[in-house]
Amino acid sequence: PSVISIASIIGKSLVCNLVHEIDEIENRLYFSAVPMMEFEEETAERWRRALEGTIAGYWQYDVPKNMHYFSAQYYRMFGYEPNEFTPGFESWEKLIHPEDSESVLLFYQNYSASRETNFKTEFRLRAKDGSYRWVMSMGVTIRDAAGAIVTNAGWLFDITDRVEAVEKLKLSEERSRNLLDSLPDLIMSIDRDGYYREVHAKNWPVLVRSPEEMVGTPLHHSLPKDVADKRLAAVREVI
């Protein structure tokens, strides 16, 4: 058993004891939520205010009631005013980047058909100014005994800066690699234990082993012991 907290969109908030039970005959797993504490609308309103103060956008979909909810920050993080458009699958789908649309919809389609209860994926959504922001969507699903979705809820985190930083790093590494490939010199990266981590040898046919074969091997496999000992000592001193 585990304790969970369920914030209701409208009405009361519940703190429940979540219990699972295995039906070995039907080979099914059932969950039941037993209320422990109940909060009136005033406390539920505090939940909503707390959601508005976060940096992430919160969303929730109640399947039986066909009710969607987007927090104010969900709108603001893309430059929209709260409730500027109706919360729902259709409005969310229209914001997805055309290059991400097929993969994202397929991800949620496969997830819905599974019995998973947690999800996480990354894609781009269009902001009000027409630009696109990278987001990480993660959340939890409550399913009934047959595996059908009862409630979906999750958060959207803006990860644009992280994605752009990774892309810049990849570009920088690619440029460095291109520069390295244009040099005729023998260049090696060696760790403090004396192992080759990287070997660049464009025009060194005299090497006993290829650069690929040298990576991961110790200095002593390719150099005389006295030379390898001196080089390893120098490497450790520099480190």
BAGUMAR-226729 format. One record per residue (C-alpha): residue number from 1; x, y, z. Coordinates in steps of 0.02 Angstrom, whole numbers, always signed. Example, Ala and Ser with C-alpha at 12.3 -4.5 7.8 and 13.67 -1.06 7.14 Angstrom:
<r num="1" X="+615" Y="-225" Z="+390"/>
<r num="2" X="+684" Y="-53" Z="+357"/>
This chain:
<r num="1" X="+0" Y="+0" Z="+0"/>
<r num="2" X="+57" Y="+178" Z="-34"/>
<r num="3" X="-16" Y="+347" Z="+8"/>
<r num="4" X="-61" Y="+461" Z="-137"/>
<r num="5" X="-135" Y="+634" Z="-148"/>
<r num="6" X="-266" Y="+674" Z="-279"/>
<r num="7" X="-303" Y="+857" Z="-316"/>
<r num="8" X="-476" Y="+874" Z="-389"/>
<r num="9" X="-503" Y="+1002" Z="-527"/>
<r num="10" X="-675" Y="+1045" Z="-461"/>
<r num="11" X="-735" Y="+1009" Z="-287"/>
<r num="12" X="-638" Y="+917" Z="-153"/>
<r num="13" X="-461" Y="+853" Z="-135"/>
<r num="14" X="-426" Y="+681" Z="-67"/>
<r num="15" X="-279" Y="+596" Z="+16"/>
<r num="16" X="-300" Y="+410" Z="-15"/>
<r num="17" X="-220" Y="+246" Z="+31"/>
<r num="18" X="-185" Y="+158" Z="-135"/>
<r num="19" X="-200" Y="-32" Z="-120"/>
<r num="20" X="-165" Y="-158" Z="-256"/>
<r num="21" X="-235" Y="-334" Z="-263"/>
<r num="22" X="-187" Y="-478" Z="-378"/>
<r num="23" X="-320" Y="-593" Z="-448"/>
<r num="24" X="-219" Y="-749" Z="-485"/>
<r num="25" X="-364" Y="-836" Z="-572"/>
<r num="26" X="-393" Y="-698" Z="-699"/>
<r num="27" X="-211" Y="-644" Z="-692"/>
<r num="28" X="-257" Y="-462" Z="-665"/>
<r num="29" X="-196" Y="-323" Z="-552"/>
<r num="30" X="-327" Y="-212" Z="-470"/>
<r num="31" X="-304" Y="-46" Z="-381"/>
<r num="32" X="-419" Y="+34" Z="-255"/>
<r num="33" X="-402" Y="+205" Z="-174"/>
<r num="34" X="-470" Y="+217" Z="+3"/>
<r num="35" X="-497" Y="+398" Z="+60"/>
<r num="36" X="-402" Y="+444" Z="+218"/>
<r num="37" X="-430" Y="+632" Z="+224"/>
<r num="38" X="-546" Y="+747" Z="+128"/>
<r num="39" X="-521" Y="+932" Z="+95"/>
<r num="40" X="-660" Y="+1053" Z="+53"/>
<r num="41" X="-661" Y="+1175" Z="-92"/>
<r num="42" X="-559" Y="+1304" Z="+5"/>
<r num="43" X="-411" Y="+1185" Z="+16"/>
<r num="44" X="-435" Y="+1129" Z="-164"/>
<r num="45" X="-422" Y="+1312" Z="-213"/>
<r num="46" X="-253" Y="+1319" Z="-124"/>
<r num="47" X="-197" Y="+1174" Z="-233"/>
<r num="48" X="-244" Y="+1273" Z="-387"/>
<r num="49" X="-152" Y="+1428" Z="-327"/>
<r num="50" X="+1" Y="+1322" Z="-293"/>
<r num="51" X="-6" Y="+1255" Z="-471"/>
<r num="52" X="-9" Y="+1431" Z="-540"/>
<r num="53" X="+152" Y="+1473" Z="-448"/>
<r num="54" X="+257" Y="+1335" Z="-525"/>
<r num="55" X="+375" Y="+1356" Z="-673"/>
<r num="56" X="+300" Y="+1204" Z="-760"/>
<r num="57" X="+132" Y="+1187" Z="-845"/>
<r num="58" X="+9" Y="+1065" Z="-766"/>
<r num="59" X="-127" Y="+976" Z="-864"/>
<r num="60" X="-259" Y="+847" Z="-821"/>
<r num="61" X="-387" Y="+747" Z="-919"/>
<r num="62" X="-534" Y="+663" Z="-834"/>
<r num="63" X="-594" Y="+532" Z="-961"/>
<r num="64" X="-766" Y="+486" Z="-887"/>
<r num="65" X="-813" Y="+671" Z="-871"/>
<r num="66" X="-721" Y="+719" Z="-1032"/>
<r num="67" X="-646" Y="+866" Z="-939"/>
<r num="68" X="-479" Y="+947" Z="-982"/>
<r num="69" X="-381" Y="+1067" Z="-873"/>
<r num="70" X="-227" Y="+1173" Z="-913"/>
<r num="71" X="-148" Y="+1275" Z="-774"/>
<r num="72" X="-116" Y="+1461" Z="-800"/>
<r num="73" X="+70" Y="+1428" Z="-813"/>
<r num="74" X="+36" Y="+1302" Z="-953"/>
<r num="75" X="-24" Y="+1450" Z="-1057"/>
<r num="76" X="+103" Y="+1578" Z="-995"/>
<r num="77" X="+256" Y="+1471" Z="-1032"/>
<r num="78" X="+211" Y="+1488" Z="-1217"/>
<r num="79" X="+163" Y="+1671" Z="-1210"/>
<r num="80" X="-26" Y="+1646" Z="-1205"/>
<r num="81" X="-147" Y="+1719" Z="-1080"/>
<r num="82" X="-231" Y="+1592" Z="-963"/>
<r num="83" X="-380" Y="+1512" Z="-1050"/>
<r num="84" X="-338" Y="+1601" Z="-1214"/>
<r num="85" X="-385" Y="+1439" Z="-1301"/>
<r num="86" X="-494" Y="+1296" Z="-1242"/>
<r num="87" X="-394" Y="+1160" Z="-1153"/>
<r num="88" X="-404" Y="+993" Z="-1240"/>
<r num="89" X="-323" Y="+867" Z="-1354"/>
<r num="90" X="-366" Y="+964" Z="-1512"/>
<r num="91" X="-288" Y="+1128" Z="-1453"/>
<r num="92" X="-133" Y="+1036" Z="-1391"/>
<r num="93" X="-113" Y="+941" Z="-1554"/>
<r num="94" X="-118" Y="+1103" Z="-1655"/>
<r num="95" X="+34" Y="+1168" Z="-1559"/>
<r num="96" X="+147" Y="+1019" Z="-1595"/>
<r num="97" X="+289" Y="+1051" Z="-1717"/>
<r num="98" X="+249" Y="+971" Z="-1887"/>
<r num="99" X="+411" Y="+871" Z="-1881"/>
<r num="100" X="+365" Y="+799" Z="-1710"/>
<r num="101" X="+179" Y="+773" Z="-1735"/>
<r num="102" X="+183" Y="+596" Z="-1804"/>
<r num="103" X="+305" Y="+526" Z="-1676"/>
<r num="104" X="+221" Y="+612" Z="-1528"/>
<r num="105" X="+46" Y="+554" Z="-1575"/>
<r num="106" X="+112" Y="+377" Z="-1605"/>
<r num="107" X="+197" Y="+381" Z="-1434"/>
<r num="108" X="+35" Y="+426" Z="-1344"/>
<r num="109" X="-64" Y="+303" Z="-1449"/>
<r num="110" X="+51" Y="+160" Z="-1400"/>
<r num="111" X="+54" Y="+219" Z="-1220"/>
<r num="112" X="-136" Y="+226" Z="-1210"/>
<r num="113" X="-149" Y="+50" Z="-1278"/>
<r num="114" X="-25" Y="-16" Z="-1150"/>
<r num="115" X="-48" Y="-41" Z="-963"/>
<r num="116" X="+91" Y="+79" Z="-916"/>
<r num="117" X="+52" Y="+208" Z="-783"/>
<r num="118" X="+198" Y="+329" Z="-807"/>
<r num="119" X="+260" Y="+417" Z="-963"/>
<r num="120" X="+394" Y="+540" Z="-1018"/>
<r num="121" X="+432" Y="+610" Z="-1190"/>
<r num="122" X="+507" Y="+765" Z="-1272"/>
<r num="123" X="+445" Y="+868" Z="-1418"/>
<r num="124" X="+417" Y="+1047" Z="-1479"/>
<r num="125" X="+264" Y="+1157" Z="-1454"/>
<r num="126" X="+225" Y="+1322" Z="-1540"/>
<r num="127" X="+227" Y="+1481" Z="-1436"/>
<r num="128" X="+114" Y="+1629" Z="-1470"/>
<r num="129" X="+253" Y="+1723" Z="-1561"/>
<r num="130" X="+269" Y="+1580" Z="-1685"/>
<r num="131" X="+431" Y="+1509" Z="-1615"/>
<r num="132" X="+442" Y="+1332" Z="-1549"/>
<r num="133" X="+494" Y="+1280" Z="-1374"/>
<r num="134" X="+562" Y="+1109" Z="-1328"/>
<r num="135" X="+464" Y="+1030" Z="-1186"/>
<r num="136" X="+476" Y="+874" Z="-1081"/>
<r num="137" X="+305" Y="+800" Z="-1044"/>
<r num="138" X="+294" Y="+680" Z="-900"/>
<r num="139" X="+150" Y="+618" Z="-796"/>
<r num="140" X="+48" Y="+477" Z="-723"/>
<r num="141" X="-106" Y="+381" Z="-776"/>
<r num="142" X="-243" Y="+302" Z="-673"/>
<r num="143" X="-321" Y="+151" Z="-760"/>
<r num="144" X="-469" Y="+42" Z="-718"/>
<r num="145" X="-462" Y="-147" Z="-695"/>
<r num="146" X="-472" Y="-174" Z="-883"/>
<r num="147" X="-325" Y="-58" Z="-914"/>
<r num="148" X="-429" Y="+84" Z="-987"/>
<r num="149" X="-373" Y="+260" Z="-943"/>
<r num="150" X="-477" Y="+348" Z="-810"/>
<r num="151" X="-368" Y="+501" Z="-780"/>
<r num="152" X="-212" Y="+570" Z="-862"/>
<r num="153" X="-113" Y="+706" Z="-775"/>
<r num="154" X="+60" Y="+777" Z="-801"/>
<r num="155" X="+181" Y="+921" Z="-814"/>
<r num="156" X="+263" Y="+1014" Z="-957"/>
<r num="157" X="+440" Y="+1075" Z="-926"/>
<r num="158" X="+525" Y="+1199" Z="-1043"/>
<r num="159" X="+692" Y="+1118" Z="-1089"/>
<r num="160" X="+734" Y="+1230" Z="-1238"/>
<r num="161" X="+895" Y="+1297" Z="-1159"/>
<r num="162" X="+955" Y="+1120" Z="-1121"/>
<r num="163" X="+918" Y="+1055" Z="-1296"/>
<r num="164" X="+1001" Y="+1205" Z="-1378"/>
<r num="165" X="+1154" Y="+1186" Z="-1266"/>
<r num="166" X="+1169" Y="+1002" Z="-1316"/>
<r num="167" X="+1153" Y="+1048" Z="-1500"/>
<r num="168" X="+1288" Y="+1181" Z="-1483"/>
<r num="169" X="+1401" Y="+1054" Z="-1396"/>
<r num="170" X="+1373" Y="+929" Z="-1537"/>
<r num="171" X="+1414" Y="+1062" Z="-1665"/>
<r num="172" X="+1570" Y="+1111" Z="-1570"/>
<r num="173" X="+1626" Y="+930" Z="-1557"/>
<r num="174" X="+1594" Y="+905" Z="-1743"/>
<r num="175" X="+1699" Y="+1057" Z="-1786"/>
<r num="176" X="+1838" Y="+997" Z="-1673"/>
<r num="177" X="+1830" Y="+825" Z="-1752"/>
<r num="178" X="+1839" Y="+899" Z="-1927"/>
<r num="179" X="+1988" Y="+1004" Z="-1875"/>
<r num="180" X="+2074" Y="+853" Z="-1799"/>
<r num="181" X="+2044" Y="+750" Z="-1956"/>
<r num="182" X="+2131" Y="+882" Z="-2060"/>
<r num="183" X="+2291" Y="+875" Z="-1955"/>
<r num="184" X="+2431" Y="+754" Z="-2005"/>
<r num="185" X="+2497" Y="+743" Z="-1826"/>
<r num="186" X="+2489" Y="+598" Z="-1707"/>
<r num="187" X="+2373" Y="+653" Z="-1565"/>
<r num="188" X="+2324" Y="+547" Z="-1416"/>
<r num="189" X="+2219" Y="+566" Z="-1260"/>
<r num="190" X="+2284" Y="+465" Z="-1111"/>
<r num="191" X="+2203" Y="+445" Z="-938"/>
<r num="192" X="+2294" Y="+439" Z="-771"/>
<r num="193" X="+2298" Y="+248" Z="-776"/>
<r num="194" X="+2397" Y="+252" Z="-938"/>
<r num="195" X="+2259" Y="+196" Z="-1057"/>
<r num="196" X="+2229" Y="+274" Z="-1228"/>
<r num="197" X="+2058" Y="+358" Z="-1228"/>
<r num="198" X="+2072" Y="+430" Z="-1403"/>
<r num="199" X="+2200" Y="+412" Z="-1542"/>
<r num="200" X="+2213" Y="+517" Z="-1700"/>
<r num="201" X="+2339" Y="+460" Z="-1829"/>
<r num="202" X="+2287" Y="+509" Z="-2004"/>
<r num="203" X="+2451" Y="+479" Z="-2093"/>
<r num="204" X="+2547" Y="+360" Z="-1981"/>
<r num="205" X="+2557" Y="+194" Z="-2073"/>
<r num="206" X="+2711" Y="+146" Z="-1969"/>
<r num="207" X="+2602" Y="+116" Z="-1816"/>
<r num="208" X="+2598" Y="-67" Z="-1766"/>
<r num="209" X="+2411" Y="-53" Z="-1727"/>
<r num="210" X="+2273" Y="+53" Z="-1801"/>
<r num="211" X="+2208" Y="+200" Z="-1696"/>
<r num="212" X="+2046" Y="+103" Z="-1666"/>
<r num="213" X="+2142" Y="-46" Z="-1597"/>
<r num="214" X="+2247" Y="+64" Z="-1483"/>
<r num="215" X="+2097" Y="+144" Z="-1395"/>
<r num="216" X="+2068" Y="+60" Z="-1227"/>
<r num="217" X="+2242" Y="-18" Z="-1219"/>
<r num="218" X="+2382" Y="+36" Z="-1099"/>
<r num="219" X="+2540" Y="+129" Z="-1149"/>
<r num="220" X="+2645" Y="-23" Z="-1108"/>
<r num="221" X="+2565" Y="-120" Z="-1251"/>
<r num="222" X="+2634" Y="+0" Z="-1381"/>
<r num="223" X="+2793" Y="+72" Z="-1303"/>
<r num="224" X="+2951" Y="+2" Z="-1221"/>
<r num="225" X="+2931" Y="-10" Z="-1032"/>
<r num="226" X="+3053" Y="+130" Z="-989"/>
<r num="227" X="+2973" Y="+249" Z="-1114"/>
<r num="228" X="+2797" Y="+203" Z="-1057"/>
<r num="229" X="+2845" Y="+227" Z="-874"/>
<r num="230" X="+2915" Y="+402" Z="-909"/>
<r num="231" X="+2763" Y="+452" Z="-1011"/>
<r num="232" X="+2640" Y="+387" Z="-881"/>
<r num="233" X="+2734" Y="+480" Z="-744"/>
<r num="234" X="+2724" Y="+640" Z="-846"/>
<r num="235" X="+2537" Y="+615" Z="-878"/>
<r num="236" X="+2502" Y="+592" Z="-692"/>
<r num="237" X="+2606" Y="+743" Z="-647"/>
<r num="238" X="+2508" Y="+852" Z="-768"/>
<r num="239" X="+2341" Y="+784" Z="-704"/>
